Amino acid sequence: MRERNGQRCLRGETWDHRSGGARMMQASADDVRGSSSMHKLVFCRALHPEAMALLEAREDVSVTVLTHEFRGPPLQKELAAHIRDAFGIMVGLERVHEDLLATAQRLRVISRFGVGFDAIDIPACSKRGVLVSVANGANDLSVAEHTLMLMLMLARRAVEYDNSVRAGTWMIQTGRRMHELAGKRVLVVGYGRIGTRVARLCAAFGMQVMVTDPAFPTPRIAADGYIPAPDLWAALPEADIVTLHAPLDCTTRGMVNADFLERMKATAWLINTARGGLVDEAALAGALAGGIIEAAGIDVLVREPPMADNPLLKLPNVVLSPHNAAAPLECYAKMSHRAVMNLLDFIDGRLDPGYTVNPEVLGHPEGVG
């Protein structure tokens, strides 16, 4: 339960800003019928207080917050119950599909709390004139830092040594290898905002950085000071570490399969802080158990949370985190701000198409999709 201007906000309640204050009322269709200029916004994630203040300062929006949790399971049923008369929604991991859109005749804009949009049916949104926006730039640094953390944990066997100290075993030498990152050759798969940040951090650690991304020409990558790798398959045997930063779509789903892994060095590590669907988890588990590759650092899985029988959970050469690369407080504040501003800027008619996935809805030819 949270305090907001002296009022308690419960699950499924709305703040009405028409009175200039935060008058709390139960969410209903009347929220948007009272005034043609009133815009009902539904949020599937709790917001940072600074982002909430942006909404409270507006007299033309009513706000329905479906949860007080920053992270949690998708609120699919709750969203379906409140989307019917919504002008805009902010979604986390919730799926936005044709059937849901069919019930939302007033919906005009979707703001994604994050940068991935594989859970949103973009063609269906475009057909209905619904703009989809993402929080570009808000989580780049956090995810890049998390990527380096996973590399360092594998290099220095951090989990193993932490456990040994807690168990009373002072293992200074175990016969197992530790490594420096300096001098290692890393292959960055995907050179968007996060991949670019990762490349910079790896270079700062003294690593040799290879970059592969069909959307970026070789001269651009070379000009940034990295080794272009236009042929992914040819680059895999050269890399000590392969780190994934590609979007999940029909061309990348399951790209890390048995063939991909067999091309990697037996001493190589795989890092995934992008999307779980990029990896065939059964193939990865087999490669790790069979010595095809040495280790993996994984922040994202196909099913989250994973089933208890997921073989990756039982392997000692895997470091796992619960899809929290973008969870630092600073990142939470930045993503909240960007997600809210995308909605408000759309209402005000000034949304930068660079934050949009289907900019044709705005009449612009280019966005992030």
C-alpha positions in Angstrom: 0.0 0.0 0.0 1.4 3.4 -1.0 0.7 7.0 0.1 0.1 9.5 -2.6 -0.8 13.1 -1.5 -2.2 11.8 1.7 -4.3 9.2 0.0 -3.8 5.5 0.0 -3.7 3.8 -3.4 -5.0 0.3 -3.6 -4.7 -2.2 -6.5 -6.9 -1.1 -9.4 -7.5 2.4 -8.1 -7.2 5.6 -10.1 -5.9 9.1 -9.4 -8.1 11.7 -11.0 -6.2 15.0 -11.7 -9.1 17.0 -13.0 -9.5 18.7 -9.6 -5.9 19.8 -9.5 -5.1 17.3 -6.7 -4.9 13.6 -6.5 -8.5 12.6 -5.8 -8.6 8.8 -5.6 -11.5 7.0 -7.2 -12.3 3.5 -8.3 -11.4 2.7 -11.9 -14.4 2.8 -14.2 -15.5 3.7 -17.7 -16.6 7.1 -16.4 -13.0 8.1 -16.0 -12.8 9.1 -19.6 -16.4 10.0 -20.3 -16.6 13.0 -18.1 -14.5 15.2 -20.5 -13.5 14.9 -24.1 -10.0 16.1 -23.1 -9.5 13.4 -20.3 -7.1 10.6 -21.2 -7.2 7.4 -19.1 -3.8 5.9 -18.7 -3.3 2.3 -17.4 0.0 1.3 -15.9 1.1 -2.4 -15.4 4.1 -1.4 -13.4 4.7 0.8 -10.4 6.3 4.1 -11.2 9.2 5.9 -9.7 7.9 8.8 -7.6 9.4 11.4 -9.9 7.6 10.0 -12.9 4.4 9.8 -10.8 4.8 13.5 -10.1 4.7 14.2 -13.8 1.3 12.6 -14.0 0.0 14.3 -10.9 0.8 17.7 -12.4 -1.5 17.1 -15.3 -5.2 17.9 -15.4 -6.0 16.0 -18.5 -5.1 12.5 -17.4 -6.6 9.9 -15.0 -4.2 7.2 -13.9 -4.9 3.6 -13.1 -2.0 1.7 -11.5 -2.6 -2.1 -11.5 0.2 -3.0 -9.1 2.6 -1.5 -6.6 5.5 -3.8 -7.7 8.2 -2.6 -10.0 8.7 -6.1 -11.2 6.5 -9.1 -11.1 4.5 -11.6 -13.3 2.6 -10.2 -16.2 -0.8 -8.7 -15.2 -2.6 -10.0 -18.2 -6.1 -10.4 -16.6 -5.9 -7.1 -14.9 -4.9 -5.3 -18.1 -7.8 -6.9 -20.0 -10.2 -5.7 -17.3 -9.1 -2.1 -17.6 -8.1 -1.6 -21.2 -11.5 -1.2 -22.7 -11.8 2.6 -22.2 -8.0 3.4 -21.9 -6.4 6.0 -24.1 -2.9 4.8 -23.3 -1.3 1.9 -21.5 2.2 1.2 -20.1 3.1 -2.5 -20.2 6.0 -4.5 -18.9 6.0 -8.2 -19.9 2.2 -8.2 -20.7 1.3 -9.5 -24.1 -0.7 -7.1 -26.4 -2.4 -9.2 -29.1 -5.2 -8.9 -31.6 -7.9 -10.1 -29.2 -6.9 -7.7 -26.5 -6.7 -4.8 -29.0 -10.2 -5.6 -30.2 -11.6 -4.8 -26.8 -9.8 -1.4 -26.6 -11.6 0.8 -29.0 -10.2 4.0 -27.4 -6.6 2.9 -27.2 -4.2 5.1 -29.1 -0.8 4.6 -27.6 1.2 1.9 -25.9 4.3 2.7 -23.9 6.7 -0.2 -23.2 8.5 -0.1 -19.9 11.7 -1.3 -21.5 13.1 -1.5 -25.0 12.0 -5.0 -26.3 8.7 -5.2 -28.0 8.4 -8.9 -28.9 5.3 -9.3 -26.7 3.4 -6.7 -28.7 1.7 -7.5 -32.0 3.1 -4.5 -33.9 1.2 -5.2 -37.2 -2.1 -5.4 -35.3 -1.4 -2.2 -33.5 -0.5 -0.4 -36.7 -3.7 -1.6 -38.4 -5.7 -0.1 -35.6 -3.8 3.1 -35.5 -2.2 2.4 -32.1 1.3 3.8 -31.7 3.9 1.7 -29.8 6.7 3.4 -28.0 9.8 2.1 -26.1 12.1 3.6 -23.4 15.2 3.8 -25.6 18.3 4.9 -23.8 16.9 4.3 -20.3 18.4 0.9 -19.6 21.5 0.9 -21.8 24.1 1.4 -19.1 22.4 -0.9 -16.5 22.2 -3.8 -18.9 25.8 -3.2 -20.2 27.1 -3.2 -16.6 25.2 -6.4 -15.8 26.7 -8.0 -18.9 30.2 -7.2 -17.6 29.3 -8.4 -14.2 28.4 -11.8 -15.6 31.7 -11.9 -17.5 33.6 -11.1 -14.3 31.7 -13.6 -12.2 32.6 -16.3 -14.7 36.2 -15.1 -15.1 36.8 -15.1 -11.3 34.5 -18.0 -10.4 32.7 -15.7 -8.0 29.8 -17.9 -7.1 32.0 -20.9 -6.4 34.4 -19.0 -4.2 31.7 -17.2 -2.3 30.1 -20.5 -1.5 33.4 -22.1 -0.5 34.1 -19.2 2.0 30.6 -19.5 3.5 31.1 -23.2 3.9 34.3 -22.8 5.8 36.6 -23.9 2.9 39.4 -21.4 2.1 40.1 -22.4 -1.5 42.9 -20.2 -2.6 43.9 -22.8 -5.2 41.5 -25.3 -6.5 43.2 -26.5 -9.7 40.5 -24.7 -11.6 41.2 -21.8 -13.8 40.5 -18.1 -13.2 41.0 -15.5 -15.9 41.6 -11.9 -16.5 39.3 -10.3 -19.0 42.1 -8.2 -20.5 43.3 -9.7 -23.8 40.2 -11.8 -24.2 38.4 -11.6 -27.6 34.7 -10.8 -27.2 32.1 -11.1 -30.0 29.3 -8.6 -29.5 26.2 -9.9 -31.4 24.0 -6.8 -32.0 25.3 -3.3 -32.1 22.3 -1.3 -30.9 22.4 1.0 -27.9 23.2 -1.7 -25.4 25.6 -3.6 -27.7 27.5 -0.3 -28.2 27.7 0.3 -24.5 29.0 -3.3 -23.9 31.6 -2.8 -26.6 32.9 0.3 -24.9 33.1 -1.3 -21.5 34.8 -4.4 -22.9 37.4 -2.2 -24.7 38.0 -0.3 -21.4 38.8 -3.6 -19.8 41.5 -4.2 -22.5 39.5 -6.8 -24.4 39.6 -7.2 -28.2 36.1 -6.4 -29.4 34.5 -8.0 -32.5 31.1 -6.7 -33.6 28.5 -8.4 -35.8 25.3 -6.8 -36.8 23.8 -6.8 -40.3 22.3 -3.4 -39.7 25.6 -1.7 -39.3 28.2 -1.5 -42.2 31.7 -2.6 -41.6 33.2 0.9 -42.0 31.0 2.2 -39.1 32.2 -0.6 -36.8 35.8 -0.1 -37.8 35.5 3.6 -37.3 34.4 3.0 -33.7 37.6 1.1 -33.1 36.3 -2.5 -33.2 36.9 -5.5 -35.4 34.0 -5.9 -37.9 32.7 -9.5 -38.1 30.3 -9.5 -41.0 30.1 -13.3 -41.0 28.8 -14.4 -37.6 29.5 -18.1 -38.2 33.1 -17.4 -39.2 33.6 -15.2 -36.1 32.3 -17.7 -33.5 35.4 -19.9 -33.4 37.6 -16.8 -32.8 35.7 -15.5 -29.8 36.5 -16.3 -26.1 33.2 -14.7 -25.1 30.0 -14.3 -27.1 27.6 -11.8 -25.7 24.0 -11.4 -27.2 22.4 -8.0 -27.7 20.1 -8.7 -30.6 16.3 -8.2 -30.7 14.0 -11.2 -30.6 12.2 -11.6 -33.9 11.5 -14.3 -36.5 15.1 -14.1 -37.7 16.8 -14.4 -34.4 14.5 -16.7 -32.4 16.5 -19.8 -31.4 19.6 -18.5 -33.2 21.9 -20.0 -30.5 21.3 -23.6 -31.4 23.4 -26.7 -31.4 25.2 -25.7 -34.6 25.9 -22.2 -33.2 27.4 -23.6 -30.0 29.5 -26.2 -31.7 31.2 -23.5 -33.7 32.3 -21.8 -30.5 35.6 -22.6 -28.7 35.5 -25.3 -26.1 36.8 -22.7 -23.6 34.3 -20.0 -24.7 31.5 -18.4 -22.6 28.1 -17.4 -23.7 26.4 -14.3 -22.2 22.7 -13.4 -22.7 21.2 -10.3 -21.3 19.0 -9.7 -24.3 16.0 -12.1 -24.7 15.6 -15.7 -23.6 14.1 -16.7 -26.9 17.4 -16.1 -28.7 18.7 -19.4 -27.1 17.7 -23.0 -27.5 18.0 -23.8 -23.8 18.1 -27.6 -24.3 21.0 -27.2 -26.8 22.8 -24.8 -24.4 22.4 -27.2 -21.4 23.7 -30.0 -23.6 26.7 -28.0 -24.7 27.6 -26.9 -21.1 27.2 -30.4 -19.8 29.1 -32.0 -22.6 32.1 -29.6 -22.7 31.2 -28.0 -26.0 31.5 -24.6 -24.3 32.9 -23.8 -20.9 30.4 -21.6 -19.2 27.4 -19.3 -19.6 26.1 -16.2 -17.8 22.3 -15.8 -18.3 19.9 -13.1 -17.2 17.0 -14.0 -19.5 15.2 -17.3 -20.0 12.5 -18.5 -22.4 10.1 -19.1 -19.5 10.3 -16.7 -16.5 10.5 -17.8 -13.8 11.9 -21.1 -15.0 10.4 -24.5 -14.3 12.1 -26.4 -11.5 13.3 -29.0 -14.1 15.1 -26.5 -16.3 18.5 -28.2 -16.8 20.3 -24.9 -16.7 19.4 -24.6 -13.0 21.4 -27.7 -12.2 24.7 -26.9 -14.0 27.6 -25.6 -12.0 29.1 -23.7 -14.9 26.2 -21.4 -15.3 25.7 -18.0 -13.5 22.0 -17.0 -13.5 20.2 -13.8 -12.6 16.4 -13.2 -12.6 16.1 -10.9 -15.6 17.2 -8.0 -13.4 19.8 -6.4 -15.6 17.6 -3.3 -15.9 16.5 -3.3 -12.2 18.9 -0.8 -10.5 17.2 2.1 -8.9 18.8 4.6 -11.3 17.5 2.6 -14.2 14.0 2.3 -12.7 13.9 6.1 -12.4 15.0 6.6 -16.0 12.7 4.0 -17.5 9.7 5.3 -15.5 10.4 8.8 -16.7 10.8 7.8 -20.4 7.7 5.5 -20.3 5.6 8.3 -18.8 7.0 11.0 -21.1 6.2 8.9 -24.2 2.6 8.8 -23.2 2.4 12.5 -22.3 4.4 13.6 -25.3 1.9 11.6 -27.5 -1.0 13.4 -25.9 0.7 16.7 -26.5 1.5 15.9 -30.1 5.3 16.1 -29.7 6.5 12.5 -29.3 9.9 12.0 -30.9 9.5 9.2 -33.6 12.9 7.9 -32.5 11.1 6.4 -29.5 8.5 4.7 -31.6 8.3 1.2 -33.2 5.6 1.9 -35.8 6.2 5.5 -36.6 4.0 5.3 -39.7 1.1 5.8 -37.3 2.5 9.3 -36.7 3.2 9.8 -40.4 7.0 9.4 -39.9 9.0 7.0 -42.0 11.6 5.9 -39.4 11.5 4.8 -35.8 13.3 2.1 -33.8 11.6 -0.9 -35.3 
